[in-house]
């Protein structure tokens, strides 16, 4: 036990939430005691990233942290989302005696303001440990430190579907069009973190089917045997 404030990380399964965990642990100002993830009840996958629950559970085990599941209906209105999140945060605040929730947001002011407004009156303080970092520098910092991730979702209006399933690495960063944020902060792409210094071991995955649904391109990741999630294309 420590006297440090206790925090959850809002966990999307992607590189930014994984790096948020790493930065918080390195700084040591709060004690991270859990990962909070929203799952689509119908498909049993992470909302938007479309990552299977089993892979997120594997991430939590590798991070040595409990996974707090927030089930969301499908389709899910903003009101339903806010109700589910509010209920989950109220419960976990008591159960885990948390005082802070950390988010991996980088520069979108409206997103930050929304999160801050939702935290008001909850007794919880939002943290944004990656906020304002130049995203190209941050992306190469992640890769250089050993973070490995795969692209699971693409907005084809912003980025070619050919990137679906690819590794988030230096080669990809060098190839990204100039108009695409290197961290995908404007929704160009989403990722699944499969290895890195925030994990005690890697989460092996293999690339399954790539499909187009609801205007987005999704690469289905399956439990794999490639060691660090980097096998295949």
N, C-alpha and C positions, 0 to 999 in steps of 0.2 A: 504493500500500500504506500502511496505517496500523498503529499499535500498539494500536488498540482491539480489545476482544474481538469475535469474529465470531459472528453469530447468524443463525438461521433464524427465519422467522415461520411458525407453523402456520396455513396458508392455507385457509380454508373457501370462499373466493370472496365472502364476505359483508362487510357494512359494518364489523363489529367487527374482523375481521382486517385489513381495509384501513386502518382507523383506528389499529390497533396499529402498522402499518408507518409511518404518518405520525408518530405520537408518538415512536417510536424514532428516526426520522430527525431530528426536531426536537430531541430531547434530545442526540443525538450521542454517547451514552456507549458504544454498541456499533455495529459496522458490520454492517448487514443484507446478507447475501450470497446469500440464496435464499429461495424460498417452498416449503413442504412441504405437499402436498395428497394426500389419499386418494381414489382413484377406484374405483368399482364396476367390476370387470372385465367383467361381463356387459353392463351398459348404457353403460359408458364415460362415466360422469357422477360428479360429486362426491357422495360419500356424504351422504345426508340432504338436502342442498340441491338435488340432482338437476340441477346445471348441467352443460351439455355441456363436454367437455374442450377443444374449440376455443375456447370463450369464456374459460376459465381461462388457456389459453396466451396469449390476447390480453391478458389482465390482466397476466401476467408480462412480456410485451413492453413494455406501457405503463409498468410499474414499473421496467423496466430490470434485471430479475433473472431468474436461471435458475429453472425450475420443477422441483422434485423430485417425481416421481410415485411414490406408494405404492399398488400395485394390491391390491385386496381382493377375496376371493371372494364369491360370492352364492349362498345366504345366508352371512353372516359371523358366526361366533361371537366372543365376546370374546377367547378364547384365540387365534384366528386373527388377529384385529386386533392384539393385543399382539405376536404373533410377527412380523407384517409390519412394524409400526412399529419394533420393536426392531432388526430386520435393516436397515431403511432408515436409521435414525439411526446405527447403527454404521458403515455404509458412508459416509454423507455426513460424519460426523465426521472421518473420515480424508481423504476427497476434498477437502473444503472447509475443513478445519481449524477447525471450529466449536467453540465452547465453551458456547453458550447457545441455547435454543429459547424463542421468545416466543409466548405464547398470549393470545387476546383475551377471556378470561373476565372477568366483571364482579363477581359476588358469590356464586355458588354454592360453598359451602365444600367440599362433597363432591367436586365436579368438580376443584377446585384440589388437594385432598388426593390424589386419584387421580393427577393428572398429576405431582405431586411424588414420589409413591411410585414411579411408572414411571421417573422420571429418576434415582432413586437407583442408584448403582453404574455409571452409564453414562459418567461424566465430563462430563456436560452439566448446565448449571444452567438451571432454568426461570425465565422472566421473565413477569410479569403487569402490564404497564404501564398497563392500564386499571382495575385492580382497585380496588374501593371507590368509584369515582366515581358520584355519583347519576345513575341512568340517564336520567331525564328531562332533566336538564341536559346530559348527554353526548350524547343524541340530537339535541337542538337545536344543540349545538356542532358536531356532524358536519355537519348540514344547513347551518348558517350558514357553514361553511368551504368549502362547495361540493361536499361529497360527495353523489353521486347514486347511488341503488340502487333495485332493484325487488324486490318480494316474490316469491320462487320457491316457497316451501313454507309451508303453514299447517296447524296442528293444529286441525281444525274443532271439537274439544271446547273449545277455548280462545278461538277467534276466528272470525268469520264467513268462510266461503269467498269472499265477495264481495271480500275484500281481496287475493285471489290476483292477481299480476301488477301490482299498483298500485305507484306510486312511493313510496319512503320519503322523505317530505318533510314540511314543516311542516303542510300540510293534513291529511295522514294522522295525524300525531302529535296534532293537535288533536281528531281524531275517534275515536281509539282508546278503547275502554272503560277505565274506571278500573282494572279488575282485570287488564288486560293490561300487562305490562311494556313501556315505550316502546322498549326495545332487543330485546324478544323473548327475554330471557335464560332464561326458563323453558321455552323451546321453542314459544312461541305462533306464531312465524313465523321464517323464514330469508330471507336476501336475497342478491342479486348486486350487487356494487359496479361501476358502469359509468362513473363519472367522479369526479374529486376531485383534491386537491392531491398525492396520492401517485402519481398517474399523469402521464406526460408528455403523454398525449392520452386522449380518451374512448374507450370501447368501445361502439360502436353496437349496439343490440339491438332486436329487435322481439318482440312478444308472440305466441306460438304457442298451441297447444292447452292448455286447463286440464282436468286429469283428477284423479280420485280414485283412489288406489291405497294399499293397506295401511293404510287409516285416515287418510291424509293427503291434502291437496289440493295439487297441483303445477301451477305455471304454467311451461310450457316456453318458455324464451327462445331465440331464434334470432339468428344474426348479422343485423344490420340496417343501415340507412342513415340513421338519424335523428340522427346527429351525436353526441349525448351520452347516448343511452339513455333519453331522456325523452319521446320521441314516443309517441303513442297514449294510452290511458287510464292 
